[in-house]
Amino acid sequence: MLGTEDKAIPPELQRFMAERANATIVEVAASHVSFVSQPEAATQLILLAAEATADAG
């Protein structure tokens, strides 16, 4: 989950690292603690990851 308003880690750097890792990127208009300010988005991302992991097994 990439917080587009992050002042701690620039969003461009987060995007670069996520793309390098072939990660799924979900952008939210939030700060560095996007999981606190956007709990629904965080929950959906965790569920998406859990489903992807379950399918891989």
C-alpha positions in Angstrom: 0.0 0.0 0.0 1.6 3.2 -1.2 0.6 6.4 0.6 0.7 9.1 -2.1 1.0 11.8 0.7 3.9 10.1 2.4 6.6 12.6 3.6 8.8 9.9 5.3 9.5 7.8 2.2 8.9 9.5 -1.1 6.1 7.8 -3.1 8.4 7.6 -6.1 10.9 5.5 -4.1 8.2 3.3 -2.8 6.8 2.7 -6.3 10.3 1.9 -7.6 11.0 -0.6 -4.8 7.5 -2.3 -5.2 7.9 -2.6 -9.0 11.4 -4.0 -8.6 9.9 -6.7 -6.3 7.0 -7.3 -8.7 4.6 -6.3 -5.9 1.0 -5.5 -6.2 0.7 -1.7 -5.7 -2.4 -0.2 -4.2 -2.2 3.6 -4.0 -4.1 5.6 -1.3 -4.3 9.3 -0.6 -2.7 9.0 2.8 0.5 9.6 4.8 3.2 7.2 6.0 0.7 5.5 8.3 -1.9 4.8 5.6 -2.9 1.6 7.4 -4.2 3.7 10.3 -5.9 6.4 8.2 -7.2 4.0 5.5 -8.1 0.8 7.5 -10.6 -0.4 4.8 -7.9 -0.2 2.1 -5.4 -2.0 4.3 -7.9 -4.7 5.1 -8.7 -5.3 1.4 -5.0 -5.5 0.6 -4.4 -8.0 3.4 -7.3 -10.1 2.1 -6.0 -9.9 -1.5 -2.6 -11.1 -0.3 -4.1 -13.9 1.7 -6.2 -15.1 -1.3 -3.1 -15.0 -3.6 -1.1 -17.0 -1.1 -3.8 -19.6 -0.6 -4.1 -20.1 -4.4 -0.3 -20.6 -4.6 -0.4 -23.5 -2.2 
